[in-house]
């Protein structure tokens, strides 16, 4: 172990206020674990548009109280430097390891900086904070959450007073303010923050209840899982206030548990994550199964069909909600990310609604002016942007139940509605190819190789146009990604994930439906997507 590494660890120990991480670091020093220590002190967690996210542990390259106190001090400095002081900072947290402690530290630092702080008095879904920022006229909001990341992770998500997540240049300016924070003992802290709970939650729930018309059908048998997260109580209340029967809940996943013991990965997109909900749905002969991710900003849906239960893809649910919400031709804009299906644009056009594409992430979708509906394929949906300018798994769940109950009242299912969309607009089928890595340089190498040798064909499709998204455009800010427009309406987007060590490829094909035979179109689409996937795997060297 180098003297420099030992000195960095001992300096950290001298100011770390957390006995748990101090003991952890002392153990690593005593064991002489140079590899682990080097990783923890190799750099600092980067503050960006996703805020902070990483494994909980000691050192600047982990999530811990030192990192959080510095982040809160940087945020407070940014707010004061920009004159954003005429309202409180609203602070919420999920039920992950240390979330409550990190939230209290944030409240203490905000108060120590002379700003007002309002802390939720219980762990709460992320969309409550996005709602509460505007409801309470806050100047900013913080949510301590790692959403659907693995159990060892935690994170720090920042919103400004418009209720949207931060985007450039605010992220860089806050990062610079964090870097300028001096020794931890120089950061003033107060203990006189305010708290909120029932008043804010009731306002949020009342708003959701207003979304469903009084005369809407409500006969529906529902299975639900919060995946060991913080969504259950609020989701149950929201469903009940909207007039639906409270869903049956997966007992083994009903209560918050930061270790997520019954799932390998607490993300409803991952294979097997909602198996327990599907088992419950079969037991109770449910009409629909729904799931929230651990901080309840995402919503997953599964439905029974001729071949058994299946989960709807994010783009399928996005299209169903788009058709459902835009059919009344609202005045405003529909939006989705560049990696989501092109179908929403066609739906919007059919109803005379303006449509825009954004970069990936609700930090972009949520701030689209005059937004009436927005979604991204990763199970994120904004169905009430007037109230919540972010993805919201609770209000989405309620609108999905309304949509399913209306279909049931007509003797139909969500699968029938998907067939309607295919007949009306053509079958838009999407898929993903992901490469998870330990070494992030492998992603950089793969992207460099694609730029150096761009494909001319993918599967049976020719590449009609290649867009390097890093160059930016009039419509989109620069981002690390490549978009391939293929023949016959197909499309591929390749980009590094912003929150996970993954390279992600998003595929779409459009298949005309002949003589109402949607099943045949689905078979053709699956074959087409597989061909593109294999060609892309070869191009990436997978």
SULCOR-V726858 format. One record per run of one state. SS is the DSSP state (alpha for helix, beta for strand, coil for the rest). FROM is the first residue (numbers start at 1). TO is the last residue. If there is no record, write none. Layout:
ss,from,to
SS,FROM,TO
SS,FROM,TO
This chain:
ss,from,to
coil,1,2
alpha,3,15
coil,16,18
alpha,19,31
coil,32,33
alpha,34,40
coil,41,47
beta,48,48
coil,49,50
beta,51,56
coil,57,62
beta,63,63
coil,64,64
alpha,65,81
coil,82,88
beta,89,93
coil,94,98
alpha,99,112
coil,113,116
beta,117,120
coil,121,125
alpha,126,135
coil,136,139
beta,140,144
coil,145,152
beta,153,160
coil,161,164
beta,165,165
coil,166,169
alpha,170,179
coil,180,183
alpha,184,186
coil,187,193
beta,194,196
coil,197,197
alpha,198,209
coil,210,221
beta,222,225
coil,226,231
alpha,232,241
coil,242,247
beta,248,249
coil,250,250
alpha,251,253
coil,254,274
alpha,275,283
coil,284,287
beta,288,292
coil,293,298
beta,299,305
coil,306,307
beta,308,311
coil,312,313
alpha,314,326
coil,327,332
beta,333,337
coil,338,342
alpha,343,350
coil,351,353
beta,354,358
coil,359,361
alpha,362,365
coil,366,370
beta,371,376
coil,377,379
beta,380,382
coil,383,392
alpha,393,409
coil,410,413
alpha,414,425
coil,426,426
beta,427,436
coil,437,440
alpha,441,452
coil,453,456
beta,457,458
coil,459,460
beta,461,468
alpha,469,471
coil,472,480
beta,481,486
alpha,487,489
coil,490,490
beta,491,496
coil,497,501
beta,502,511
coil,512,517
alpha,518,540
coil,541,542
